Structure formats: structure tokens, C-alpha cells
Amino acid sequence: MSLNTNSWNRIRYTLYTPIYDLLVGKIFTASRRKSIDMLQIKPGEKVLLVGAGTGLDFDFLPKNAEVYAGDITPAMVSKMQQRAKRLQFNATVEVMDGQNLHFPDNTFDKLILHLIVAVIPDPVKCLQEAERVLKPGGEAVIFDKFRPQNQQLSKFRAFFNKLTSFLFSDITRVIENLLTHTKLKIVKDLPANFNGNFRILKIQKPL
Ligand SMILES: C[S@@+](CC[C@H](N)C(=O)[O-])C[C@H]1O[C@@H](n2cnc3c(N)ncnc32)[C@H](O)[C@@H]1O
């Protein structure tokens, strides 16, 4: 039985909300910027941030795009709304389940999935929803920690994962394997924080 559920995420991220920016605000700044730059968002494009947390990505987004951002945790969403207001950043911010998006098919030009694919209870459903709401030819960036595809799952990692996935994130997921459940294609794959344990991937929905 998995302890990583939407209900548990709401509880743990409600507890983390007051200290979240302090914990992850600085260390991932360069990677956030690099990842969002890779999307080359154009004026007027529709952009969705899934599991957007406190909105730390807002600093790096152009003000002339049509931005939607959601998260399952109401406390994170409130903080994100405050950030948008403070930055005078125009975005539609709401409570949203990344595994069950309420948008029609083919809605968005670009998607941002930062530190969510390794966290969300059902990453395959999340990626399938990303694929569904992206327009054909649309692109998404994923920034997260993944186990290299060619690395066996060690007993130590599997055991340690019970703790990490309960506290903050799964450390066993292989992005290439998850993406086989979609038609999304990796078009760029860059090593990022912690010796490349974190990666930035640009993926595309075929035309
Ligand atoms: C590690 S934080 C990342 C937040 C933000 N993307 C960032 O880069 O700072 C993970 C976020 O995923 C959210 N989350 C977990 N499960 C979710 C789901 N099913 N749908 C949407 N958000 C979810 C949590 O509430 C939390 O805010």
C-alpha cells in the first residue's frame, strides 16, 4: 500500500508551506530559469504550471503569456496567489489535481512540470494528462530527480525510498519508463542539480 496519496500530499505540503521558499527557493533558481528559458514562451501563448507550489517559477515567466497555475494543496495555492499579487503577475491560480485536469484536450502551448513528476502519486496519469491538454507540437519541461534508466534499483535505494516518498518525494522513478505510457518524446535532456541526479527535460507532443 502506498502512503503517497493526494490526501497525504495535502497534509505534508500544508505543513511545508511556511518554510517551502526557504528550503527550495535558492538552490533551484538557476535550474528553474534554464528550464523555462528552454520553452521559449512567446507572447500570448497559453502556459500551464502543474503542481506549481508557491509559484517560485513566476519570477522567470514572461508577463505577456496567458498563465494558468494549479496545485493540490490549498495552502500552497494561497501563497502562490499572494506571490502573483506581489509581483503583479497576471495568472489564473487555482486548486488543481495534476492527475485529473479540468481543461479540454489540446488547450496549452507550453507546460511546466517542476518538482512534481517525482512527487505526484500517479506520475503516469500526470504525464498522460499533460499530453492530453498540450496542443499537437506543444512542449513541456520537466525538472526533477530521476533514477537513470540504466541503473538497477538497489535494495538500499528501494528501502530509503520508503522514507523519502513518505516525507517529500519518490527517488526511484525512471522518466523514460514513465513516458512510454504516452506519445511524448524527449527532445532535450540536461543534467542539473546534485551531480545530475536532478535533470531538466524538454518533451514534445507529436504533431
Ligand atoms: C516539491 S513541490 C514543487 C512545487 C513547485 N512546482 C516548485 O517547483 O517549487 C510539489 C508540489 O506538488 C503538489 N502536488 C502533490 N500532488 C499533487 C497533485 N495530485 N496535483 C497537483 N499538485 C500536487 C504539492 O502540493 C506541492 O506543492
The ligand as an SDF file (V2000), in Angstrom:
LIG
                    3D

 27 29  0  0  0  0  0  0  0  0999 V2000
    8.1050   19.7660   -4.4030 C   0  0  0  0  0  0  0  0  0  0  0  0
    6.6900   20.7650   -4.5810 S   0  0  0  0  0  0  0  0  0  0  0  0
    7.0240   21.5960   -6.1140 C   0  0  0  0  0  0  0  0  0  0  0  0
    6.3310   22.9210   -6.2060 C   0  0  0  0  0  0  0  0  0  0  0  0
    6.7340   23.7880   -7.4000 C   0  0  0  0  0  0  0  0  0  0  0  0
    6.4510   23.1430   -8.6560 N   0  0  0  0  0  0  0  0  0  0  0  0
    8.1690   24.1710   -7.3570 C   0  0  0  0  0  0  0  0  0  0  0  0
    8.8800   23.9360   -8.3410 O   0  0  0  0  0  0  0  0  0  0  0  0
    8.6160   24.7330   -6.3460 O   0  0  0  0  0  0  0  0  0  0  0  0
    5.4690   19.5830   -5.0490 C   0  0  0  0  0  0  0  0  0  0  0  0
    4.0770   20.1800   -5.1580 C   0  0  0  0  0  0  0  0  0  0  0  0
    3.2190   19.2250   -5.7580 O   0  0  0  0  0  0  0  0  0  0  0  0
    1.9470   19.3820   -5.2140 C   0  0  0  0  0  0  0  0  0  0  0  0
    1.1550   18.1970   -5.5300 N   0  0  0  0  0  0  0  0  0  0  0  0
    1.2360   16.9510   -4.9990 C   0  0  0  0  0  0  0  0  0  0  0  0
    0.3250   16.1390   -5.5630 N   0  0  0  0  0  0  0  0  0  0  0  0
   -0.3380   16.8760   -6.4820 C   0  0  0  0  0  0  0  0  0  0  0  0
   -1.4000   16.6150   -7.4050 C   0  0  0  0  0  0  0  0  0  0  0  0
   -2.0060   15.4220   -7.4750 N   0  0  0  0  0  0  0  0  0  0  0  0
   -1.8160   17.6200   -8.2090 N   0  0  0  0  0  0  0  0  0  0  0  0
   -1.2450   18.8480   -8.1390 C   0  0  0  0  0  0  0  0  0  0  0  0
   -0.2650   19.1690   -7.2820 N   0  0  0  0  0  0  0  0  0  0  0  0
    0.1890   18.1940   -6.4650 C   0  0  0  0  0  0  0  0  0  0  0  0
    2.2110   19.6340   -3.7470 C   0  0  0  0  0  0  0  0  0  0  0  0
    1.1210   20.2200   -3.1010 O   0  0  0  0  0  0  0  0  0  0  0  0
    3.4300   20.5410   -3.8290 C   0  0  0  0  0  0  0  0  0  0  0  0
    3.0630   21.8920   -3.8330 O   0  0  0  0  0  0  0  0  0  0  0  0
  1  2  1  0
  2  3  1  0
  2 10  1  0
  3  4  1  0
  4  5  1  0
  5  6  1  0
  5  7  1  0
  7  8  2  0
  7  9  1  0
 10 11  1  0
 11 12  1  0
 11 26  1  0
 12 13  1  0
 13 14  1  0
 13 24  1  0
 14 15  1  0
 14 23  1  0
 15 16  2  0
 16 17  1  0
 17 18  1  0
 17 23  2  0
 18 19  1  0
 18 20  2  0
 20 21  1  0
 21 22  2  0
 22 23  1  0
 24 25  1  0
 24 26  1  0
 26 27  1  0
M  CHG  2   2   1   9  -1
M  END
$$$$
